[in-house]
């Protein structure tokens, strides 16, 4: 994926997340939607990480296409 495709994917995932949240505003979220929201959050984190990796490599004069999506367990283990 190039940067534009990643940004587009981030937008799609954010819209899905907001749509699910709006659908259950003020009520309990069904377990299947809680899991879907969690999956979306992880995928969003992976997309943002990939974009940051690509930008960092480009800024360092390296090939941004040499990065890859890191596993969810790695991304979710980062300290904020």
PDB file with SEQRES, HELIX, SHEET and CRYST1 records, atoms N, CA, C and O in Angstrom:
SEQRES   1 A   80  UNK UNK UNK UNK UNK UNK UNK UNK UNK UNK UNK UNK UNK          
SEQRES   2 A   80  UNK UNK UNK UNK UNK UNK UNK UNK UNK UNK UNK UNK UNK          
SEQRES   3 A   80  UNK UNK UNK UNK UNK UNK UNK UNK UNK UNK UNK UNK UNK          
SEQRES   4 A   80  UNK UNK UNK UNK UNK UNK UNK UNK UNK UNK UNK UNK UNK          
SEQRES   5 A   80  UNK UNK UNK UNK UNK UNK UNK UNK UNK UNK UNK UNK UNK          
SEQRES   6 A   80  UNK UNK UNK UNK UNK UNK UNK UNK UNK UNK UNK UNK UNK          
SEQRES   7 A   80  UNK UNK                                                      
HELIX    1 AA1 UNK A    3  UNK A   23  1                                  21    
HELIX    2 AA2 UNK A   31  UNK A   59  1                                  29    
HELIX    3 AA3 UNK A   64  UNK A   66  5                                   3    
HELIX    4 AA4 UNK A   72  UNK A   75  1                                   4    
CRYST1    1.000    1.000    1.000  90.00  90.00  90.00 P 1           1          
ATOM      1  N   UNK A   1       0.836  -1.185   0.000  1.00  0.00           N  
ATOM      2  CA  UNK A   1       0.000   0.000   0.000  1.00  0.00           C  
ATOM      3  C   UNK A   1       0.876   1.241   0.000  1.00  0.00           C  
ATOM      4  O   UNK A   1       1.915   1.282   0.658  1.00  0.00           O  
ATOM      5  N   UNK A   2       0.448   2.245  -0.741  1.00  0.00           N  
ATOM      6  CA  UNK A   2       1.154   3.520  -0.676  1.00  0.00           C  
ATOM      7  C   UNK A   2       0.474   4.410   0.377  1.00  0.00           C  
ATOM      8  O   UNK A   2      -0.556   4.045   0.943  1.00  0.00           O  
ATOM      9  N   UNK A   3       1.067   5.571   0.623  1.00  0.00           N  
ATOM     10  CA  UNK A   3       0.542   6.455   1.673  1.00  0.00           C  
ATOM     11  C   UNK A   3      -0.913   6.848   1.439  1.00  0.00           C  
ATOM     12  O   UNK A   3      -1.712   6.858   2.376  1.00  0.00           O  
ATOM     13  N   UNK A   4      -1.257   7.168   0.205  1.00  0.00           N  
ATOM     14  CA  UNK A   4      -2.639   7.566  -0.091  1.00  0.00           C  
ATOM     15  C   UNK A   4      -3.624   6.433   0.190  1.00  0.00           C  
ATOM     16  O   UNK A   4      -4.713   6.671   0.712  1.00  0.00           O  
ATOM     17  N   UNK A   5      -3.249   5.219  -0.150  1.00  0.00           N  
ATOM     18  CA  UNK A   5      -4.117   4.070   0.109  1.00  0.00           C  
ATOM     19  C   UNK A   5      -4.279   3.839   1.608  1.00  0.00           C  
ATOM     20  O   UNK A   5      -5.363   3.489   2.075  1.00  0.00           O  
ATOM     21  N   UNK A   6      -3.206   4.035   2.353  1.00  0.00           N  
ATOM     22  CA  UNK A   6      -3.272   3.863   3.811  1.00  0.00           C  
ATOM     23  C   UNK A   6      -4.187   4.917   4.421  1.00  0.00           C  
ATOM     24  O   UNK A   6      -5.029   4.602   5.262  1.00  0.00           O  
ATOM     25  N   UNK A   7      -4.023   6.164   3.999  1.00  0.00           N  
ATOM     26  CA  UNK A   7      -4.874   7.252   4.516  1.00  0.00           C  
ATOM     27  C   UNK A   7      -6.336   6.986   4.165  1.00  0.00           C  
ATOM     28  O   UNK A   7      -7.224   7.209   4.988  1.00  0.00           O  
ATOM     29  N   UNK A   8      -6.584   6.513   2.954  1.00  0.00           N  
ATOM     30  CA  UNK A   8      -7.951   6.181   2.541  1.00  0.00           C  
ATOM     31  C   UNK A   8      -8.514   5.068   3.425  1.00  0.00           C  
ATOM     32  O   UNK A   8      -9.667   5.141   3.850  1.00  0.00           O  
ATOM     33  N   UNK A   9      -7.714   4.047   3.701  1.00  0.00           N  
ATOM     34  CA  UNK A   9      -8.157   2.932   4.552  1.00  0.00           C  
ATOM     35  C   UNK A   9      -8.450   3.424   5.968  1.00  0.00           C  
ATOM     36  O   UNK A   9      -9.421   2.992   6.590  1.00  0.00           O  
ATOM     37  N   UNK A  10      -7.620   4.318   6.470  1.00  0.00           N  
ATOM     38  CA  UNK A  10      -7.857   4.891   7.799  1.00  0.00           C  
ATOM     39  C   UNK A  10      -9.210   5.594   7.824  1.00  0.00           C  
ATOM     40  O   UNK A  10      -9.967   5.447   8.783  1.00  0.00           O  
ATOM     41  N   UNK A  11      -9.517   6.349   6.787  1.00  0.00           N  
ATOM     42  CA  UNK A  11     -10.809   7.040   6.699  1.00  0.00           C  
ATOM     43  C   UNK A  11     -11.974   6.070   6.686  1.00  0.00           C  
ATOM     44  O   UNK A  11     -12.980   6.289   7.361  1.00  0.00           O  
ATOM     45  N   UNK A  12     -11.839   4.997   5.918  1.00  0.00           N  
ATOM     46  CA  UNK A  12     -12.901   3.981   5.862  1.00  0.00           C  
ATOM     47  C   UNK A  12     -13.124   3.339   7.224  1.00  0.00           C  
ATOM     48  O   UNK A  12     -14.263   3.176   7.662  1.00  0.00           O  
ATOM     49  N   UNK A  13     -12.035   2.976   7.891  1.00  0.00           N  
ATOM     50  CA  UNK A  13     -12.146   2.337   9.202  1.00  0.00           C  
ATOM     51  C   UNK A  13     -12.728   3.284  10.237  1.00  0.00           C  
ATOM     52  O   UNK A  13     -13.541   2.877  11.068  1.00  0.00           O  
ATOM     53  N   UNK A  14     -12.318   4.540  10.191  1.00  0.00           N  
ATOM     54  CA  UNK A  14     -12.859   5.527  11.133  1.00  0.00           C  
ATOM     55  C   UNK A  14     -14.358   5.697  10.929  1.00  0.00           C  
ATOM     56  O   UNK A  14     -15.105   5.825  11.899  1.00  0.00           O  
ATOM     57  N   UNK A  15     -14.802   5.700   9.679  1.00  0.00           N  
ATOM     58  CA  UNK A  15     -16.228   5.819   9.397  1.00  0.00           C  
ATOM     59  C   UNK A  15     -16.989   4.598   9.908  1.00  0.00           C  
ATOM     60  O   UNK A  15     -18.079   4.735  10.464  1.00  0.00           O  
ATOM     61  N   UNK A  16     -16.426   3.413   9.724  1.00  0.00           N  
ATOM     62  CA  UNK A  16     -17.060   2.199  10.249  1.00  0.00           C  
ATOM     63  C   UNK A  16     -17.176   2.269  11.772  1.00  0.00           C  
ATOM     64  O   UNK A  16     -18.211   1.924  12.343  1.00  0.00           O  
ATOM     65  N   UNK A  17     -16.112   2.716  12.411  1.00  0.00           N  
ATOM     66  CA  UNK A  17     -16.099   2.838  13.870  1.00  0.00           C  
ATOM     67  C   UNK A  17     -17.176   3.816  14.336  1.00  0.00           C  
ATOM     68  O   UNK A  17     -17.939   3.518  15.256  1.00  0.00           O  
ATOM     69  N   UNK A  18     -17.233   4.971  13.705  1.00  0.00           N  
ATOM     70  CA  UNK A  18     -18.231   5.975  14.090  1.00  0.00           C  
ATOM     71  C   UNK A  18     -19.651   5.493  13.818  1.00  0.00           C  
ATOM     72  O   UNK A  18     -20.565   5.761  14.598  1.00  0.00           O  
ATOM     73  N   UNK A  19     -19.827   4.797  12.732  1.00  0.00           N  
ATOM     74  CA  UNK A  19     -21.146   4.267  12.390  1.00  0.00           C  
ATOM     75  C   UNK A  19     -21.629   3.268  13.442  1.00  0.00           C  
ATOM     76  O   UNK A  19     -22.784   3.317  13.865  1.00  0.00           O  
ATOM     77  N   UNK A  20     -20.752   2.369  13.860  1.00  0.00           N  
ATOM     78  CA  UNK A  20     -21.119   1.407  14.910  1.00  0.00           C  
ATOM     79  C   UNK A  20     -21.423   2.115  16.225  1.00  0.00           C  
ATOM     80  O   UNK A  20     -22.375   1.762  16.923  1.00  0.00           O  
ATOM     81  N   UNK A  21     -20.618   3.106  16.557  1.00  0.00           N  
ATOM     82  CA  UNK A  21     -20.840   3.839  17.801  1.00  0.00           C  
ATOM     83  C   UNK A  21     -22.165   4.593  17.764  1.00  0.00           C  
ATOM     84  O   UNK A  21     -22.898   4.610  18.753  1.00  0.00           O  
ATOM     85  N   UNK A  22     -22.475   5.219  16.625  1.00  0.00           N  
ATOM     86  CA  UNK A  22     -23.752   5.945  16.490  1.00  0.00           C  
ATOM     87  C   UNK A  22     -24.944   4.991  16.552  1.00  0.00           C  
ATOM     88  O   UNK A  22     -25.992   5.333  17.101  1.00  0.00           O  
ATOM     89  N   UNK A  23     -24.782   3.810  15.994  1.00  0.00           N  
ATOM     90  CA  UNK A  23     -25.877   2.842  15.955  1.00  0.00           C  
ATOM     91  C   UNK A  23     -26.293   2.391  17.354  1.00  0.00           C  
ATOM     92  O   UNK A  23     -27.423   1.949  17.559  1.00  0.00           O  
ATOM     93  N   UNK A  24     -25.383   2.503  18.306  1.00  0.00           N  
ATOM     94  CA  UNK A  24     -25.680   2.032  19.661  1.00  0.00           C  
ATOM     95  C   UNK A  24     -25.605   3.145  20.700  1.00  0.00           C  
ATOM     96  O   UNK A  24     -25.426   2.872  21.887  1.00  0.00           O  
ATOM     97  N   UNK A  25     -25.737   4.375  20.271  1.00  0.00           N  
ATOM     98  CA  UNK A  25     -25.666   5.508  21.191  1.00  0.00           C  
ATOM     99  C   UNK A  25     -26.737   5.379  22.268  1.00  0.00           C  
ATOM    100  O   UNK A  25     -27.921   5.222  21.970  1.00  0.00           O  
ATOM    101  N   UNK A  26     -26.307   5.447  23.506  1.00  0.00           N  
ATOM    102  CA  UNK A  26     -27.236   5.417  24.623  1.00  0.00           C  
ATOM    103  C   UNK A  26     -27.762   4.041  24.986  1.00  0.00           C  
ATOM    104  O   UNK A  26     -28.660   3.924  25.820  1.00  0.00           O  
ATOM    105  N   UNK A  27     -27.223   3.003  24.376  1.00  0.00           N  
ATOM    106  CA  UNK A  27     -27.672   1.640  24.709  1.00  0.00           C  
ATOM    107  C   UNK A  27     -26.469   0.715  24.785  1.00  0.00           C  
ATOM    108  O   UNK A  27     -25.366   1.055  24.356  1.00  0.00           O  
ATOM    109  N   UNK A  28     -26.710  -0.442  25.333  1.00  0.00           N  
ATOM    110  CA  UNK A  28     -25.638  -1.424  25.456  1.00  0.00           C  
ATOM    111  C   UNK A  28     -25.243  -1.947  24.071  1.00  0.00           C  
ATOM    112  O   UNK A  28     -26.097  -2.236  23.232  1.00  0.00           O  
ATOM    113  N   UNK A  29     -23.958  -2.058  23.860  1.00  0.00           N  
ATOM    114  CA  UNK A  29     -23.446  -2.533  22.577  1.00  0.00           C  
ATOM    115  C   UNK A  29     -23.390  -4.059  22.602  1.00  0.00           C  
ATOM    116  O   UNK A  29     -22.795  -4.643  23.508  1.00  0.00           O  
ATOM    117  N   UNK A  30     -24.007  -4.710  21.610  1.00  0.00           N  
ATOM    118  CA  UNK A  30     -23.958  -6.166  21.551  1.00  0.00           C  
ATOM    119  C   UNK A  30     -22.513  -6.671  21.471  1.00  0.00           C  
ATOM    120  O   UNK A  30     -21.643  -5.996  20.920  1.00  0.00           O  
ATOM    121  N   UNK A  31     -22.272  -7.836  22.015  1.00  0.00           N  
ATOM    122  CA  UNK A  31     -20.934  -8.415  22.083  1.00  0.00           C  
ATOM    123  C   UNK A  31     -20.270  -8.490  20.708  1.00  0.00           C  
ATOM    124  O   UNK A  31     -19.077  -8.214  20.582  1.00  0.00           O  
ATOM    125  N   UNK A  32     -21.026  -8.859  19.685  1.00  0.00           N  
ATOM    126  CA  UNK A  32     -20.431  -8.961  18.344  1.00  0.00           C  
ATOM    127  C   UNK A  32     -19.941  -7.604  17.839  1.00  0.00           C  
ATOM    128  O   UNK A  32     -18.932  -7.526  17.138  1.00  0.00           O  
ATOM    129  N   UNK A  33     -20.661  -6.530  18.197  1.00  0.00           N  
ATOM    130  CA  UNK A  33     -20.236  -5.193  17.788  1.00  0.00           C  
ATOM    131  C   UNK A  33     -19.065  -4.699  18.638  1.00  0.00           C  
ATOM    132  O   UNK A  33     -18.218  -3.948  18.154  1.00  0.00           O  
ATOM    133  N   UNK A  34     -19.019  -5.115  19.890  1.00  0.00           N  
ATOM    134  CA  UNK A  34     -17.869  -4.779  20.734  1.00  0.00           C  
ATOM    135  C   UNK A  34     -16.611  -5.393  20.118  1.00  0.00           C  
ATOM    136  O   UNK A  34     -15.571  -4.740  20.033  1.00  0.00           O  
ATOM    137  N   UNK A  35     -16.714  -6.639  19.696  1.00  0.00           N  
ATOM    138  CA  UNK A  35     -15.578  -7.313  19.061  1.00  0.00           C  
ATOM    139  C   UNK A  35     -15.219  -6.640  17.745  1.00  0.00           C  
ATOM    140  O   UNK A  35     -14.038  -6.462  17.446  1.00  0.00           O  
ATOM    141  N   UNK A  36     -16.204  -6.268  16.964  1.00  0.00           N  
ATOM    142  CA  UNK A  36     -15.938  -5.584  15.690  1.00  0.00           C  
ATOM    143  C   UNK A  36     -15.261  -4.234  15.933  1.00  0.00           C  
ATOM    144  O   UNK A  36     -14.330  -3.871  15.213  1.00  0.00           O  
ATOM    145  N   UNK A  37     -15.717  -3.491  16.937  1.00  0.00           N  
ATOM    146  CA  UNK A  37     -15.076  -2.224  17.285  1.00  0.00           C  
ATOM    147  C   UNK A  37     -13.623  -2.441  17.687  1.00  0.00           C  
ATOM    148  O   UNK A  37     -12.744  -1.667  17.307  1.00  0.00           O  
ATOM    149  N   UNK A  38     -13.381  -3.479  18.443  1.00  0.00           N  
ATOM    150  CA  UNK A  38     -12.009  -3.803  18.866  1.00  0.00           C  
ATOM    151  C   UNK A  38     -11.136  -4.120  17.653  1.00  0.00           C  
ATOM    152  O   UNK A  38      -9.995  -3.664  17.572  1.00  0.00           O  
ATOM    153  N   UNK A  39     -11.666  -4.896  16.715  1.00  0.00           N  
ATOM    154  CA  UNK A  39     -10.918  -5.225  15.500  1.00  0.00           C  
ATOM    155  C   UNK A  39     -10.604  -3.970  14.692  1.00  0.00           C  
ATOM    156  O   UNK A  39      -9.501  -3.815  14.168  1.00  0.00           O  
ATOM    157  N   UNK A  40     -11.576  -3.088  14.599  1.00  0.00           N  
ATOM    158  CA  UNK A  40     -11.378  -1.838  13.868  1.00  0.00           C  
ATOM    159  C   UNK A  40     -10.283  -1.004  14.533  1.00  0.00           C  
ATOM    160  O   UNK A  40      -9.418  -0.453  13.852  1.00  0.00           O  
ATOM    161  N   UNK A  41     -10.322  -0.912  15.865  1.00  0.00           N  
ATOM    162  CA  UNK A  41      -9.311  -0.141  16.590  1.00  0.00           C  
ATOM    163  C   UNK A  41      -7.908  -0.687  16.344  1.00  0.00           C  
ATOM    164  O   UNK A  41      -6.971   0.082  16.129  1.00  0.00           O  
ATOM    165  N   UNK A  42      -7.762  -1.997  16.375  1.00  0.00           N  
ATOM    166  CA  UNK A  42      -6.454  -2.618  16.143  1.00  0.00           C  
ATOM    167  C   UNK A  42      -5.980  -2.356  14.716  1.00  0.00           C  
ATOM    168  O   UNK A  42      -4.819  -2.014  14.494  1.00  0.00           O  
ATOM    169  N   UNK A  43      -6.876  -2.518  13.759  1.00  0.00           N  
ATOM    170  CA  UNK A  43      -6.506  -2.286  12.364  1.00  0.00           C  
ATOM    171  C   UNK A  43      -6.152  -0.815  12.144  1.00  0.00           C  
ATOM    172  O   UNK A  43      -5.218  -0.510  11.403  1.00  0.00           O  
ATOM    173  N   UNK A  44      -6.884   0.089  12.774  1.00  0.00           N  
ATOM    174  CA  UNK A  44      -6.541   1.513  12.691  1.00  0.00           C  
ATOM    175  C   UNK A  44      -5.144   1.766  13.251  1.00  0.00           C  
ATOM    176  O   UNK A  44      -4.348   2.484  12.646  1.00  0.00           O  
ATOM    177  N   UNK A  45      -4.851   1.179  14.400  1.00  0.00           N  
ATOM    178  CA  UNK A  45      -3.525   1.334  14.998  1.00  0.00           C  
ATOM    179  C   UNK A  45      -2.442   0.810  14.056  1.00  0.00           C  
ATOM    180  O   UNK A  45      -1.385   1.425  13.916  1.00  0.00           O  
ATOM    181  N   UNK A  46      -2.709  -0.326  13.411  1.00  0.00           N  
ATOM    182  CA  UNK A  46      -1.741  -0.889  12.473  1.00  0.00           C  
ATOM    183  C   UNK A  46      -1.541   0.030  11.268  1.00  0.00           C  
ATOM    184  O   UNK A  46      -0.416   0.215  10.806  1.00  0.00           O  
ATOM    185  N   UNK A  47      -2.616   0.595  10.769  1.00  0.00           N  
ATOM    186  CA  UNK A  47      -2.519   1.505   9.626  1.00  0.00           C  
ATOM    187  C   UNK A  47      -1.717   2.752   9.991  1.00  0.00           C  
ATOM    188  O   UNK A  47      -0.845   3.176   9.233  1.00  0.00           O  
ATOM    189  N   UNK A  48      -2.012   3.337  11.146  1.00  0.00           N  
ATOM    190  CA  UNK A  48      -1.275   4.522  11.573  1.00  0.00           C  
ATOM    191  C   UNK A  48       0.199   4.192  11.768  1.00  0.00           C  
ATOM    192  O   UNK A  48       1.062   4.985  11.392  1.00  0.00           O  
ATOM    193  N   UNK A  49       0.498   3.041  12.346  1.00  0.00           N  
ATOM    194  CA  UNK A  49       1.882   2.630  12.539  1.00  0.00           C  
ATOM    195  C   UNK A  49       2.588   2.460  11.194  1.00  0.00           C  
ATOM    196  O   UNK A  49       3.724   2.904  11.031  1.00  0.00           O  
ATOM    197  N   UNK A  50       1.932   1.829  10.243  1.00  0.00           N  
ATOM    198  CA  UNK A  50       2.508   1.632   8.926  1.00  0.00           C  
ATOM    199  C   UNK A  50       2.800   2.982   8.260  1.00  0.00           C  
ATOM    200  O   UNK A  50       3.859   3.170   7.661  1.00  0.00           O  
ATOM    201  N   UNK A  51       1.862   3.906   8.371  1.00  0.00           N  
ATOM    202  CA  UNK A  51       2.055   5.231   7.787  1.00  0.00           C  
ATOM    203  C   UNK A  51       3.242   5.942   8.446  1.00  0.00           C  
ATOM    204  O   UNK A  51       4.051   6.567   7.760  1.00  0.00           O  
ATOM    205  N   UNK A  52       3.346   5.848   9.773  1.00  0.00           N  
ATOM    206  CA  UNK A  52       4.480   6.468  10.469  1.00  0.00           C  
ATOM    207  C   UNK A  52       5.804   5.822  10.053  1.00  0.00           C  
ATOM    208  O   UNK A  52       6.803   6.514   9.858  1.00  0.00           O  
ATOM    209  N   UNK A  53       5.806   4.492   9.920  1.00  0.00           N  
ATOM    210  CA  UNK A  53       7.027   3.807   9.468  1.00  0.00           C  
ATOM    211  C   UNK A  53       7.448   4.304   8.091  1.00  0.00           C  
ATOM    212  O   UNK A  53       8.621   4.599   7.861  1.00  0.00           O  
ATOM    213  N   UNK A  54       6.495   4.394   7.184  1.00  0.00           N  
ATOM    214  CA  UNK A  54       6.790   4.829   5.813  1.00  0.00           C  
ATOM    215  C   UNK A  54       7.331   6.260   5.801  1.00  0.00           C  
ATOM    216  O   UNK A  54       8.301   6.556   5.103  1.00  0.00           O  
ATOM    217  N   UNK A  55       6.710   7.130   6.565  1.00  0.00           N  
ATOM    218  CA  UNK A  55       7.150   8.526   6.612  1.00  0.00           C  
ATOM    219  C   UNK A  55       8.543   8.637   7.232  1.00  0.00           C  
ATOM    220  O   UNK A  55       9.362   9.434   6.776  1.00  0.00           O  
ATOM    221  N   UNK A  56       8.809   7.855   8.253  1.00  0.00           N  
ATOM    222  CA  UNK A  56      10.122   7.889   8.901  1.00  0.00           C  
ATOM    223  C   UNK A  56      11.209   7.400   7.943  1.00  0.00           C  
ATOM    224  O   UNK A  56      12.284   7.994   7.865  1.00  0.00           O  
ATOM    225  N   UNK A  57      10.930   6.329   7.221  1.00  0.00           N  
ATOM    226  CA  UNK A  57      11.917   5.820   6.261  1.00  0.00           C  
ATOM    227  C   UNK A  57      12.154   6.829   5.147  1.00  0.00           C  
ATOM    228  O   UNK A  57      13.292   7.045   4.731  1.00  0.00           O  
ATOM    229  N   UNK A  58      11.094   7.437   4.672  1.00  0.00           N  
ATOM    230  CA  UNK A  58      11.235   8.437   3.609  1.00  0.00           C  
ATOM    231  C   UNK A  58      12.074   9.619   4.110  1.00  0.00           C  
ATOM    232  O   UNK A  58      12.953  10.102   3.397  1.00  0.00           O  
ATOM    233  N   UNK A  59      11.803  10.081   5.331  1.00  0.00           N  
ATOM    234  CA  UNK A  59      12.548  11.200   5.905  1.00  0.00           C  
ATOM    235  C   UNK A  59      14.021  10.859   6.102  1.00  0.00           C  
ATOM    236  O   UNK A  59      14.880  11.740   6.064  1.00  0.00           O  
ATOM    237  N   UNK A  60      14.307   9.578   6.313  1.00  0.00           N  
ATOM    238  CA  UNK A  60      15.693   9.132   6.502  1.00  0.00           C  
ATOM    239  C   UNK A  60      16.376   8.810   5.179  1.00  0.00           C  
ATOM    240  O   UNK A  60      17.536   8.400   5.161  1.00  0.00           O  
ATOM    241  N   UNK A  61      15.663   8.993   4.077  1.00  0.00           N  
ATOM    242  CA  UNK A  61      16.232   8.716   2.773  1.00  0.00           C  
ATOM    243  C   UNK A  61      16.187   7.249   2.382  1.00  0.00           C  
ATOM    244  O   UNK A  61      16.860   6.830   1.440  1.00  0.00           O  
ATOM    245  N   UNK A  62      15.391   6.465   3.109  1.00  0.00           N  
ATOM    246  CA  UNK A  62      15.266   5.031   2.835  1.00  0.00           C  
ATOM    247  C   UNK A  62      13.979   4.759   2.057  1.00  0.00           C  
ATOM    248  O   UNK A  62      13.122   5.634   1.934  1.00  0.00           O  
ATOM    249  N   UNK A  63      13.858   3.568   1.547  1.00  0.00           N  
ATOM    250  CA  UNK A  63      12.704   3.158   0.749  1.00  0.00           C  
ATOM    251  C   UNK A  63      11.504   2.860   1.661  1.00  0.00           C  
ATOM    252  O   UNK A  63      11.557   1.926   2.460  1.00  0.00           O  
ATOM    253  N   UNK A  64      10.436   3.637   1.548  1.00  0.00           N  
ATOM    254  CA  UNK A  64       9.264   3.401   2.406  1.00  0.00           C  
ATOM    255  C   UNK A  64       8.542   2.091   2.085  1.00  0.00           C  
ATOM    256  O   UNK A  64       7.763   1.596   2.900  1.00  0.00           O  
ATOM    257  N   UNK A  65       8.794   1.538   0.916  1.00  0.00           N  
ATOM    258  CA  UNK A  65       8.128   0.283   0.542  1.00  0.00           C  
ATOM    259  C   UNK A  65       8.740  -0.937   1.220  1.00  0.00           C  
ATOM    260  O   UNK A  65       8.239  -2.051   1.067  1.00  0.00           O  
ATOM    261  N   UNK A  66       9.814  -0.731   1.964  1.00  0.00           N  
ATOM    262  CA  UNK A  66      10.457  -1.851   2.653  1.00  0.00           C  
ATOM    263  C   UNK A  66       9.878  -2.118   4.040  1.00  0.00           C  
ATOM    264  O   UNK A  66      10.383  -2.977   4.763  1.00  0.00           O  
ATOM    265  N   UNK A  67       8.835  -1.400   4.417  1.00  0.00           N  
ATOM    266  CA  UNK A  67       8.196  -1.634   5.715  1.00  0.00           C  
ATOM    267  C   UNK A  67       7.011  -2.566   5.528  1.00  0.00           C  
ATOM    268  O   UNK A  67       6.530  -2.760   4.412  1.00  0.00           O  
ATOM    269  N   UNK A  68       6.551  -3.134   6.615  1.00  0.00           N  
ATOM    270  CA  UNK A  68       5.386  -4.010   6.557  1.00  0.00           C  
ATOM    271  C   UNK A  68       4.515  -3.775   7.785  1.00  0.00           C  
ATOM    272  O   UNK A  68       4.938  -3.170   8.770  1.00  0.00           O  
ATOM    273  N   UNK A  69       3.302  -4.268   7.695  1.00  0.00           N  
ATOM    274  CA  UNK A  69       2.360  -4.141   8.812  1.00  0.00           C  
ATOM    275  C   UNK A  69       2.876  -4.992   9.965  1.00  0.00           C  
ATOM    276  O   UNK A  69       3.190  -6.170   9.791  1.00  0.00           O  
ATOM    277  N   UNK A  70       2.958  -4.394  11.122  1.00  0.00           N  
ATOM    278  CA  UNK A  70       3.407  -5.130  12.304  1.00  0.00           C  
ATOM    279  C   UNK A  70       2.221  -5.901  12.892  1.00  0.00           C  
ATOM    280  O   UNK A  70       1.077  -5.464  12.772  1.00  0.00           O  
ATOM    281  N   UNK A  71       2.490  -7.031  13.516  1.00  0.00           N  
ATOM    282  CA  UNK A  71       1.412  -7.823  14.122  1.00  0.00           C  
ATOM    283  C   UNK A  71       0.672  -7.026  15.200  1.00  0.00           C  
ATOM    284  O   UNK A  71       1.240  -6.148  15.849  1.00  0.00           O  
ATOM    285  N   UNK A  72      -0.586  -7.352  15.366  1.00  0.00           N  
ATOM    286  CA  UNK A  72      -1.420  -6.667  16.360  1.00  0.00           C  
ATOM    287  C   UNK A  72      -0.812  -6.738  17.749  1.00  0.00           C  
ATOM    288  O   UNK A  72      -0.866  -5.763  18.498  1.00  0.00           O  
ATOM    289  N   UNK A  73      -0.238  -7.870  18.099  1.00  0.00           N  
ATOM    290  CA  UNK A  73       0.337  -8.031  19.438  1.00  0.00           C  
ATOM    291  C   UNK A  73       1.477  -7.034  19.661  1.00  0.00           C  
ATOM    292  O   UNK A  73       1.679  -6.580  20.787  1.00  0.00           O  
ATOM    293  N   UNK A  74       2.210  -6.691  18.628  1.00  0.00           N  
ATOM    294  CA  UNK A  74       3.283  -5.702  18.736  1.00  0.00           C  
ATOM    295  C   UNK A  74       2.692  -4.307  18.875  1.00  0.00           C  
ATOM    296  O   UNK A  74       3.065  -3.551  19.772  1.00  0.00           O  
ATOM    297  N   UNK A  75       1.777  -3.978  17.991  1.00  0.00           N  
ATOM    298  CA  UNK A  75       1.171  -2.639  17.987  1.00  0.00           C  
ATOM    299  C   UNK A  75       0.450  -2.360  19.295  1.00  0.00           C  
ATOM    300  O   UNK A  75       0.583  -1.274  19.860  1.00  0.00           O  
ATOM    301  N   UNK A  76      -0.301  -3.316  19.773  1.00  0.00           N  
ATOM    302  CA  UNK A  76      -1.094  -3.100  20.976  1.00  0.00           C  
ATOM    303  C   UNK A  76      -0.224  -3.134  22.241  1.00  0.00           C  
ATOM    304  O   UNK A  76      -0.684  -2.766  23.322  1.00  0.00           O  
ATOM    305  N   UNK A  77       1.011  -3.570  22.103  1.00  0.00           N  
ATOM    306  CA  UNK A  77       1.929  -3.595  23.238  1.00  0.00           C  
ATOM    307  C   UNK A  77       2.687  -2.289  23.433  1.00  0.00           C  
ATOM    308  O   UNK A  77       3.385  -2.124  24.434  1.00  0.00           O  
ATOM    309  N   UNK A  78       2.557  -1.350  22.482  1.00  0.00           N  
ATOM    310  CA  UNK A  78       3.258  -0.074  22.596  1.00  0.00           C  
ATOM    311  C   UNK A  78       2.719   0.708  23.767  1.00  0.00           C  
ATOM    312  O   UNK A  78       1.523   0.677  24.059  1.00  0.00           O  
ATOM    313  N   UNK A  79       3.606   1.403  24.429  1.00  0.00           N  
ATOM    314  CA  UNK A  79       3.180   2.308  25.499  1.00  0.00           C  
ATOM    315  C   UNK A  79       2.818   3.640  24.897  1.00  0.00           C  
ATOM    316  O   UNK A  79       3.520   4.146  24.021  1.00  0.00           O  
ATOM    317  N   UNK A  80       1.736   4.203  25.357  1.00  0.00           N  
ATOM    318  CA  UNK A  80       1.273   5.499  24.850  1.00  0.00           C  
ATOM    319  C   UNK A  80       1.938   6.631  25.564  1.00  0.00           C  
ATOM    320  O   UNK A  80       1.667   7.794  25.266  1.00  0.00           O  
TER     321      UNK A  80                                                      
END                                                                             
